[in-house]
Amino acid sequence: MSKKNIILIMSIILILLAMIIFEVSGYTNYEPVKNIISKKEEPVKVTLNFWGVWDSSDSWQAIIDKYESEAHIWSGREVQVKINYAKKDIASYESDIDKAYTEQKSPSIYLINNYWLNRYAEKLTPLSGSLAAIDEYELLNYENLTGIFPPNVLQDTFYGDNEMYALPIYSDTLALYYNKDLFQKAGIDKAPATWDELKNDVKKLTVLDKKGFLAQSGIALGGGKNTNRACDIFSLLTLQGGGKVIDSKGNIDFNKKVNIPTSAGTVEREPGLTALQFYMDFSDTNKETYTWNDTFTDSVKDFAEGKTVMMINYNYQRANLLALKPELNYGIAPLPQLANSTPISISNVWFPVVSDQSSCQIEGNGEDIDCANVAWSFLSFANRKENIAKYLNSTGKASVRIDLSGEQAAKDDNTAAFAKQVTIARSYNKFDDRIDTTLTEMLDLTYKDRKDWKAQADAAAAKIEELKKEK
């Protein structure tokens, strides 16, 4: 083929190629051929805000990074998710939430206490059966939740039409802290498992000075404000005795006689008043278990300083003890129980929930993207066993997942006691935070005047009835 023919053929090819380009893109909207061939729709970008109160961003960052790095597909489109976690001040937390809702800028995800669900449920989007069916976002299997979490824990997350409004991420219950060095000094080789064993240990651990004043307390029990979480300890004792404290309908029973089923039949008891008497015996100078009075000012600090040998408290106090006295040699054991009774501890945790406002930020062709679906997707992802383990290891918390809590319970560390109590965690209908103050004041008043304990309990119940009227 001659050189002239080759040039002619190449010219024809170039002209045809130019015609194709002009035909596809138009002269005034020219794009390179490679863009026409390989062009695809840009991914939708979704940004969620996530608020907490106790956890630093470091506690969540590993899970967030992993979720953000994975490909998410919605209706055949790629969705890139960005999650911004912010630790908020507990003093203004609820007012900050209210303000954000008023301004239509609520965080897509935020944490609430397990006693707060009743007052926030109307502002939330639940994990309903329909949401769980959206497989692109791999949400929790709604039907198999009881295989992941203990049924008693799930009770705190359901509201209204049997829908899940909050997601359990960890467990925290009252347990027994004890000073190992002082136990050894008193010749006690293990923590008490029952309240009778505890009373016997208290006698050995209580030390009086030459004037008969308390020099060392066996346990921080018997007071109000000077006993951290005294309100919860009293409520716990009531629950262990068969009472409800306040039931789901708002009925108060800690000042009443109640019918309790037993193996021998139904019996009438006063679990609240019995709990009150048992609790106050530790600050009664006429009792063998006398070990606490108002010369002690703060049970956590007193425990850290070795002024009291035992205290009952939550897992979160470990961080406070570390700050107060890093070298303190202490152990944590499961909470003492009544002999031959169903084991019970009381729960105090924070759950993530999903706002009903579509307040996430969406960039790109994402008109049908639902913020709540994306938020539940992240929470479902976070609670996978391998992912939530990162959060638990970072915070030192006990898992609420049955499979992980079993592994933690088998270890010889201070998380084990809380992991062992996951299935016995209970709560009651504490519909107002001021109930804590009311119960604490009842204990302080009873400490000062032990003549009519029933009258003190009745007065506290009446105050709570007044709180109900405000709802």
Secondary structure by P-SEA (a helix, b strand, c coil): ccaaaaaaaaaaaaaaaaaaaaaaccccccccccccccccccbbbbbbbbbbccccccccaaaaaaaaabbbbcccbbbbbbbbbbbbbccaaaaaaaaaaaaccccccccccccccccccccccccccccccccccccccccccccccccccccccccccccccccccccccbbbbbbaaaaaaaccccccccaaaaaaaaaaabbbccccccccccccccccccccaaaaaaaaaaaaaccccccccccccccbbbbbbccccbbbbcaaaaaaaaaaccccccccccccccccccaaaaaaacccccccccccaaaaaaaaccccccccccccccccccbbbbbbbbbbbbbcccccccccccccccaaaaaaaaaaaaacccaaaaaaaacccccccaaaaaaaaaccccaaaaaaaccccccccccccaaaaaaaaaaaaaaaccccaaaaaaaaaaaaaaaaaac
